[in-house]
Amino acid sequence: MDHEDRDTAPAPGSATGQQLEAAILELLAARAATSSICPSDAARAVGGENWRGLMEPARTAARRLVQAGEVEITQGGAVVDPATAKGPIRIRRVKQGK
């Protein structure tokens, strides 16, 4: 994929952003309550073979879902602040009883 493709990220609220949010929630719903997914899982679900350009938009979609109280972002199994998380992340449903 060309470098320029990474510079054309979908805007928040765009159809692609909404598709990524829906894909995250659908992927999590299909797994055990304690399971997590990688943003690449959502990017692949939406982008097919062209998923790499959707990696940062998938991370952004996950951050929006954190703000909505739907999911948590983790690194090494610990919940992290999505605004400061660097490197590989995982996405999981918010644990009940919080």
C-alpha positions in Angstrom: 0.0 0.0 0.0 1.3 3.5 -0.8 2.3 5.8 2.0 -0.4 8.3 0.7 -3.1 5.8 1.6 -2.3 6.2 5.3 -2.8 10.0 5.0 -6.4 9.6 3.8 -7.9 8.4 7.1 -11.7 8.5 7.4 -13.0 11.4 9.4 -14.8 10.6 12.7 -18.4 9.9 12.0 -17.6 8.9 8.5 -19.1 5.8 7.0 -15.8 4.0 7.3 -15.3 5.2 10.9 -18.8 3.9 11.8 -18.1 0.6 10.0 -14.9 0.2 12.0 -16.8 0.9 15.3 -19.5 -1.6 14.3 -16.8 -4.2 13.4 -15.1 -3.8 16.7 -18.4 -4.4 18.6 -19.4 -7.3 16.4 -16.0 -9.0 16.7 -16.1 -8.6 20.5 -19.7 -9.9 20.7 -18.7 -13.0 18.9 -16.0 -13.8 21.5 -15.9 -14.7 25.2 -16.6 -11.8 27.5 -13.0 -11.8 28.6 -11.5 -11.9 25.1 -9.9 -9.0 23.3 -9.2 -8.1 19.7 -6.5 -6.3 17.8 -7.4 -3.2 15.8 -6.2 -5.1 12.8 -9.1 -7.5 13.2 -11.5 -4.6 12.6 -9.4 -3.2 9.8 -9.4 -6.5 8.0 -13.2 -6.9 8.5 -13.8 -3.6 6.9 -11.0 -3.2 4.4 -10.4 -6.7 3.2 -7.1 -6.9 1.3 -6.7 -3.2 1.8 -6.8 -3.3 5.5 -3.4 -1.8 6.3 -4.5 1.7 5.5 -7.3 1.3 8.1 -5.1 0.6 11.1 -4.9 4.1 12.5 -8.6 4.7 11.7 -9.4 1.4 13.6 -7.4 2.6 16.6 -9.3 6.0 16.4 -12.6 4.1 16.3 -11.6 2.2 19.4 -10.8 5.4 21.2 -14.3 6.7 20.3 -15.8 3.5 21.7 -13.7 4.0 24.9 -15.2 7.5 25.2 -18.7 6.0 24.8 -18.0 3.5 27.6 -18.3 0.5 25.3 -14.7 -0.8 25.3 -11.3 -0.6 27.1 -7.9 -0.4 25.4 -5.2 -2.6 27.0 -1.5 -3.2 26.7 0.0 -6.2 28.5 -3.5 -7.0 29.9 -3.7 -3.6 31.8 -6.1 -0.9 30.8 -4.3 2.1 29.4 -5.3 5.7 28.5 -6.1 5.6 24.8 -4.8 9.1 24.3 -1.3 8.1 25.4 -1.0 4.5 24.4 1.9 3.8 22.0 2.6 0.6 20.2 0.4 -2.5 20.0 -2.9 -2.4 21.8 -5.8 -4.7 22.4 -9.5 -3.9 22.6 -11.9 -5.6 25.0 -15.4 -5.0 26.3 -15.8 -3.0 29.5 -15.8 -5.3 32.4 -19.1 -5.4 34.2 -19.3 -4.1 37.8 -17.1 -1.1 37.2 
